[in-house]
């Protein structure tokens, strides 16, 4: 794609190809994770600690990305 300058000369532009990262499948079963971690939030935090993306976690659990994001940015409440 070229842009025209004031003198109508073509200026070469460069585009950068996106970097594709390899997506590793989640080898766990949701029911087993939920039984172990007790809550959806616990499962989300566990999967995030294993370095899965927010999008992967949302798709795996069948929930919205925004819910995953909210869980991960909210500090854990300490219980007595």
N, C-alpha and C positions, 0 to 999 in steps of 0.2 A: 504494500500500500504506500502510496507516495502523497506527500503534501505539496501544494503549490506555494512557492514563496512569492514575494512582491514582484520578482522578475520572471515568474512563471517557470522557474527551473524546478525539476523534480528533486525532492529530497528523500533519500532512502531512510526508511524507518525499520527498526528491528523489533520483532516480537519475541518474547521469552516463552518457551514451551513450559507448561505446568509440570511440576515434579510429581510423579506418581509414586505413592508409597504402597508397599505391599500390605494387604489387609489380611491379618491372621484370623482364622475362624475361632469362634469361642467354643472350646471343647467341653463346656459344662452343661448340665441340665438345669433348667430354671427351677423346677420343683425341689431339687436337691439343695440348690443354693438358698432358696427361700427357707427351707427347713433348718438349714445351718445358721443363717444370718438373721432370721426372724422377721425382718421387714424388707420392703422394697428398697428403702434407703440404704440398708445394710448391704444388700446385694449390689446396688449401684456403686457404693464406696469400695467394695471388694473388687469388682471388675475394673474400676478406675485404677486401683492400686496395681492391677496386673497390666496396666498401660493399654487398655482398650479405649477407643475414642468414644466420645459422648454419643455420636451417631450410631456406632456399632452397639452400644449398650441399649439405646432406645429401641433399635430394631429387634435386638435379641429378646428384650423384655416385652415388646409390644406396647410401649408407652411413648409419650411425646418427648422429643429432644429437650424441650424447655423444662420438663420435670427433672430430667437427668441433670441439666445445667444448674437448676435451682438447688438440688441436693448437694452438688459438688461445691458450690460457692458458699453454702451456708455452714458455719462452724457447728461442730457436733456439741450438743448440750451435755454437760457432765452431770451424771446422777450421783446421789449420795451413797 
